[in-house]
Amino acid sequence: MTSRPPHHVPVRGSTLRDILAFDDSGRLRLLLAPAGQDVAVRGVVFGDEEGTRSAEACAVLAVGPPVSSAGAVAAVRGAAGRGAAAVVLRETEGVLPAPEVLAAAEESGLAVLARAAWADWTDTAALLRSALSYAGTDRVEGPPEMPDAAAGGLSALAAAIAEYTGGAITIEDTRFRVLAHSATRSEADGVRRSTILGGRVPEWRVAELRRSGILHALWTSRDVIHRPADGDSPERLIIAVRSGPEVLGSIWVAADGRSLFPRAPDALRRAAEVAAPHLISHRLRESAAVRRRDHALRGLLYGRGDARTHAWSLGLSPDAPCAVLAVERADGALPPSAGRTLDVLALQAASYRSTVLVLREPERLLILLPVGSAQDRDVVRLAKELDALAVSLPGGAPVRVGAGSVVSSTLGAAASCEEALLVLRVLRGRGGGAEGEPRWATAAGLGPSLDVLRVLDAARPLWEAGSGPVHDLVRADLSAGGELVRSLAAYLDTSGDVARAAQRLVLHPNTLRYRLRRARERFGVDVDDPDTRLLLMLGVRLTAEN
């Protein structure tokens, strides 16, 4: 299952009717409402998390048996016992709800909704959060007309923001595509005109914002960012639109030939709250297309299916040269803050060039970078940029960035992706991310290291199926802590130099000599025999990779 949102989203004044009215995608279907549709719903909680905690007035997402199964009765009773207002069960296409489930809901007074078979739980939770937030917007302090204008959609909201700020407005998604804008005055600057006419912020402008640090501030700040007038560029106010920690898009206010109102920042903060449900709804409408894009991108990067079909479906020319970069956290952990680091890096990578495609996997990013005439310089520049951004984020930590070679055709992206992932493995093995160790590298810069990993991968099945003295030594010692294997690894890595190996292990040389004798006497492993030494080196390297 995909990652889950926070357990609860407290909102005042929302009802089951509000949720159903907000859902224009058909993700939810009301099956039963014993207490009517005006029952209050104040939050969202997953049913299999913190099962003993109160879910008072919440919609419980029951991720277990579908509504067509009598096994869902327990989920209904469990949700009712925790004070829930409604339970959402998974629908099985073409199969009727189980009578026992509806009877249990009727008895407990719990509303039952069915989640469409084609939807997933993450999208459903996002829909509910958006509906609850949208229904609660008129409880938030701010200009009274703005929530009413928001009911007309993003275009009406943009016009309302313009009225309360005195500026010209664009509302954009995270790829800087214009979702809505206010009327443009004759005094509008060239950037605004080209942005609106082109439907997105020009690439040169995004690059400028990235270099100046404005995008860094936008992705990480929760407040209004002020950009003073500069030459022909008028004063601007910017704010990110968020749902919890997730950035959904941004709102830009430009002073079109007149000064912005003194309370414009306050109005913009309020507008960001009002805009969030709309941008969530926009993202939900695009989610099916996003899933298709991710499926095609994953197929292209991992060499699954027809590469030419994937390229065309992604809007890429099969003849375009490209490279793949892979990014992971250097500490290997993935707490929520680490996930947010990767999210910000994904936004930064996507802003590098409009044709960049980013696949967000649970523990890493894969970035498909179409390259121009700069080729390798493009790859190195982006790798350095992501590395620097990661450590500069609030609470940030280093990442490892592996870059595959530039391939002459998009159809060869899988080969570049394989190299990028191998580069990450080399960096990981060398302690990349630790103090003083390099955190990024390109395939071309690692020499034979990638080929060694390929040989190890090919040899692994043979090693795991093998037997004999070397296998006995490695397996027995690893089960006892691996002291002898580590000693042998240092001895082999220093080409049999006992003094250097002992120094690396922080041992007396005689201690290391004793361990080498023990390998010969106990296991019959002679480290002076070339074939034995080769097999031992192979075994040590393979176990170090696990």
N, C-alpha and C positions, 0 to 999 in steps of 0.2 A: 504494500500500500504506500501511497505517496505521503510526504510529511504532513503533519496535522497542525492546524492553527491553535492558538491558545484555547484553554478549556472554556472560559466564560467571556462573553462580551456584554457587560451590563448596559442596558438601554432602558430608558423610562418611556412608557406610553405606547409601546408597540403591541400589536395584536396579531393573531393568526390571520385575520383578514388582510392586514397590511402586507404580510409575507406573501400571501397568494396573489395579491394585486401586483406586487413588485416582480414576481416571477413571470416574465414574458417568454421564457425559453422552454417551458414545459418540463423542467427538471423535477418538479414536485406535483403530486396529485393527491388531493384530499380524499381520503376514503371514509372517514368517520369523524364527526365533531359533536360528541354528546352534549357538551356545554355551549355549543354555538361557536361561530367564528370570531366573536369579539373577546375571547379569552386572552388575557395578557400573556405575552411572551417576552421575557427580559434577557435571554441569553442563549448560548449554544454550548452543549457539552457532549463529548463522545461517551457512549454508553459503557464501553469496556475500560474506561479510565476512572480511577478513584471511585469505584462502584459504591462505596459506603458514604460518599460525600453528598450533601444535599444538591439537588438539581432543581430547586424551587423555581417554578414558573419558567423553566428552560425548555427548549426543544432538544431532545436527546437523540443523537444519531446512533442507532443500533446497528453496528457493523457485522453482526452475526447472521443468523438464519434469515432468509428472505421472508416477505410478508405472506408468501404462499405456503410456508412451512409452519406446521403446528409448533415447531421448536421455537418460533418467535414469541410464543405466549410468555415465556420467562422474561424476555426483554421488555415486553409491555408491562408486566407486573413489577419488574424491577424499576422501570422508569416511574411508574405511578407511585411506588413506595418511596421514591426520593423526591416526590412533590413536583414532578415535571408537568408541563402544560401540554406537551405533545411529544410523540415519538415518531421518528422517521425510519422506515424500514426499506430494505432494498426490494425493488419490484422484479419479478421474473416475467419477461416478455411473454404475453399470451396466456399466462396462468393466473387464475383468480386468487384473491386473498383467502387464506385459510379461515373458515368460519370460527374456529376456536380463538384465533387472534382477535377478530372483530368483537367476539363476545367478551373476551377479557378486557378490551378497551372500553366497551359499553359499560361493563360492570364497574370499572374504576373511574369512568368519566374522562378518560384520556383521549385526546385527538390523535388520529393515526394518519400519517402521510406516507406515500410511497415515492421513493427516489427512482427516477427513470433508469431502466437497465443500462442505457448508453452513457449515463453520467457517472462520475466518481465521487467519493466522499469529500475530497478536498474542494472540488468545485461546488458541491452542495453546501459545505460549511461556509465557503466564501459568499455564496448567494444569500444564505441566512444572515450572515454578519452584515452584508450590504443592506438587506431589507430592513433589519432592525435599526441600523444606523440611519438609514434614510427616513424611516418613520419617526425617529427621535430628533430629527434636525430642528424642528420648531421649538424644542426645549432648550436649545443652546442660545446664550445671549449673543446678540449681534443685530445688525440692521434688519428690521422686521420684514422688509420686502424681499430680501435675498432668498430665503427658503422658498417663498412662493414662486419666484422666478425660476428656481432650480427645478420646479415641477415641469417646466417646459423643456427641460433638457439642457445640455451643455451650452448650446447657443444662447438660450435665455440667461443662463448663469453668467456667461461671458459679458453680455450686455449689462447685467446688474452690477458685476464687478467694475466695469468701466464707469458706471454712474457713481459708484461709491468711492472710487479711487481717483477719478479724473484722468485716467490714462487709457491707452489702447491695450487690449487684452488678447493673448493667445493662451489656449489650454492645450498642452502637448502630452503625448505618452512618453515612455522612457526611451523610445527610439527617435524622439524629437519630431514625430509626425503631428501635424496640427489637427486636433479633434474639434476645436471650435475657436472662433475669434469674434471680437466685437467689430463694429463698423470702423473703417479706416479713414482717418482725416486726410486732407490733401497735404498736410505737413508731415505725414508719416515718413520715417527714414527708409533708406533703401533696403536694409536688412529685413524690416517688417514686411515691406511689399514683396520681396522675393520669397520670403518664408510663406506668406499666405498664397501667393500665386503658385509656388511649387508644392504646397501641401506639406512641407517639412523644412526644418532649418537647414540652410546650405551647409555642405560638408566643411567648407573653409571656415565657416563661422563656428561650427562645433569644435573643430581643431583648435581654433583660437580660444574658445572658452575652456577647453581642456588644458591648454598650455598655461593659461592665466590662473588656474586653480578654481575658477568659478564652478566647474562641474564637481570637483572634489567637495567643495563647500555645499553644493546643492544636494549631493547624495548623502551627506553625513549630518547636515544641519536640520533642525526641526523648526527654525525660525525664518523670518523674512531676511533675504539677502539683498543688500543695497549695492547697486553698481552706479557710481556717479557718471554724469555726462562726460563724454570724451570725444572731442572733435565733432564729427557729424553724428556720432552715436548719442542719443538722448539718455537721460537718467532712466534707470530701470529698477524695478523691484521684482524679486523672484522668490517663489516658495515651492517646496516639494509637496506633492499630495501623497499622503501616506495612509496605509491601513496597518496600524500597529507599527512594527519595524520595517514593513515592506513599502518600497517606493513604487507608486502607481503612475506617476507622471509629474507635471509641474505647471504652474501658472506664472505667466510673465506679464508685467505691467510696464508699458513704455510711455514716457511723457511725450505725447505727440504735439509739439509746438506750444505747450503750456505746462505750468507746474503741477505736480501731483498734489492731491489734497493732503493736509497735515495728518489726517487719520487714515490715510491709505494703507499703511502697514497693518492696522487693526482690521480693516475690512478684508485685506488679503488673507490674514490668518483665519478669519471666519469663513472666507470663500473656500479655503483648502479643506475645511471640515465638510462643507456642503458638497464639494466636488467629489470627495472620496467614494461615496456610494455609486455615483455615475461612472467613475473610472473603473470601479470593480465590475459594474454591469457591462461596461464596454469590453473589459478583459474577458468576462465570462462568455460574451457573444463570440469573441475571437478564439476561445479555448479549443474548440474543435479544430480550427485551422492551425492553431499552435501545436496541437497533438500530431496533426498530419505533418507539419513542418519538422517537428522533433523526430518523428518516425523516419522521414526521408533523410534528415541530417545524420541520425544514428546509423542508418543503413549505409550512407555514403562514407562515414568515418570508419565504420567497422567492416566494410566490405561485404555487406549483406544485400542481396537483391541486385537489381540492375542499376549500376552506377549512373548511366546516362539518364535513365528515367528520374532517378533521385535528383540529379543536377538540374534538369529542366524544371522539376516541380519546385525546386528551391529558388528558381529564377537565376541560376548560374549558367554561364556558358561553359560547355564541356571543355572548350579549348583554353580556358583562362588558367594561368599559373596560380598556384596557391601554396600555402603551408598551414600546418596545424600546430597549435600550441596547447599544452596541457598544464593545468594549474591545480595544485593541491596545497592544503595547509602543511607547513613544515613540521608542526608538532604532532601531526597525525590525528589530533582530537577534532571532534566536530560538535562542540557545544553550540547553543544558539548564537553566541557572538561570533563563532567561527563561520557558521553558515551565513551570517550577515556579511562577513568579510568577503566571502565568495560572491554573494549577491551584488555587492558594490563593485567588485572587480568585473563581474559580468556586464554591468551597466557601462563601466569605463571601456571595456573591450568593444562593446556594441557601438559606442560613440566614436571609436577610432576611425571608422569608415562605414558608410551606409551599407556596404555589401558584406560586412563582417557578420558571421553567424555564430551564435554561442549555444552550446548544448550544456545545460546545467544538470549535472548528475549529482547524486546525493553527497559525494565526498570530493568532487573535483569539477573543473570546467574543461570543456574541450572547445577550442576556438578555431574556426575555419577562417583564415585570413587570405582573401584574394590579394595578390601582390601586384604592384605596378613595376615601373622600370627600376625602382630602388631594390626590389627583391629582398636579398638577405638583410639589408639595412632596415627595411620595414619590420621584419621579424624581430631583429635585435631591439629595435626601438620600442616595440610593444612589450616585449619581455621585460625590459628595464622599467618601463612605465608601470606595469602591473606590480612588479617587485617593490618599487618605491612607494606606490600608493598603499599597498598592504600594510607596511610598517608605519605609515603616517596616519592611519585611521585611528580614531579614539579607541583605546583598548586593543589596537591592532597587533598582529603577530605576523612574523615572516611567512611567506609562501615559497614553494618551489615551483619554478616555471621551466618546463621542458619544451623545446621547439624542434619540430621535425624539419627535414630538408624541404626546400622549395621544389615542388614537382611541376612539370610543364603543363599539366592538365588537371582539371578538377576531378577527372576520372581516376587520378592517382592519389586522391586525398587519403585513402585508407593506408597507403604506404607511409605517408608523412605522419599520420596519426599513430601508427605503430611505433615509429621512431620517437615521437614525442613522449609516448608512454614509457619507452625504454629509457629515454633520457631521465625521466622522473625516477625510475628505479636506480639508475646510476647515482643520481644526486642523493637519493635516500640512503644508499649504501655507503656513500662518502660523508654522510652527516650533513648534507646540504640543509641550511637553515640554522645550524649551530654557529656559535660565534666564530668568525674568521673563515667559515666555509662558504664557497659560492652557492648562491640560491637559485641561479638560473644558468642554463647552458643550451647550446644548440647541438644537433646531431653531428654536424661537421666538426665541432670543437672537442668531441670526446674520442676521436680516433677509433681504436679497435674495441673499446668498451662495449659498444652496442652489439658487435658480432659475438663477443664472449657471452653476453646474455642470451643471444639466439642459440648458441651452441649448448649452453646450460639448459635452456628450455627443451631442446631436442633430446638431450641426454637424460633428462629427469625420469621419464618412464623406465629406461634401462637401469638407472641407479636404484630406483625404488623396488624393482623386481629382482635385483641382484643379491648375492650373498658372498660370504668369504671373510677373511680376516679384517680387511678395511671396513667393510659394512658392520661387522661385529663391534669393532672399536668405536666407530662413530655412533652407532645406536646405543651402545651401553654407556658411553661417556655422556652423551646428551641427556640420557635419563638420570644421570647422577649430577647434572649441573653444567656439563660441557667444558670443564677446566682444561682437560687434555686436548680437546678439539681446538679451543682457542689458542693454546700453546703451539699446536701443530700449524695452525693457520698463520701465526706470526712467523714461525720458522720458515714456512714455505714462501711467504710473501717477501721475506728478506733474502731469498735464494740460499737458505741454509746458513746464514751468518748468525751464529748463536749469540754473539755479543749484542748485535743490533736488535735481534728478536727479543732478548731478555730485557733490553732497555725499553722497548715498546710495551712489554708486558709488566714493567716495573718489578722485575724478578732478578735474583742473582743468577748469573750464567750457569752455575752448578745446579741450581734448581731446575732450570730448563733441560740441562743434559740428563738429569735424573728422570724427568718426564719422558724424554725421548727413549731412554733405556726401558722404561716401563711399557711403552707402546710395543717395543720389540719383544720383551720377555713375557708380557701377559697376553698379547694378541698375535704375536708373530708378525708384526708389521715392521718391515725394514725400510726406514726412510731414505736409505742410501740407494735403494734399487729404483732405477728410473721409472719403470712401469708402475711400481707400487706408489711412487711419489706422484705420478700423474693421476692415478686413480684416487689417491688420498686428497689431492688438491681439488679434484672434481667433487668428491663427497663433501669436503669442507665448504666449498663455494655454494653447493646446492643447499646444504643445511643453513648456511648464513642467509640465503634468499628467503627462507620460510619465515 
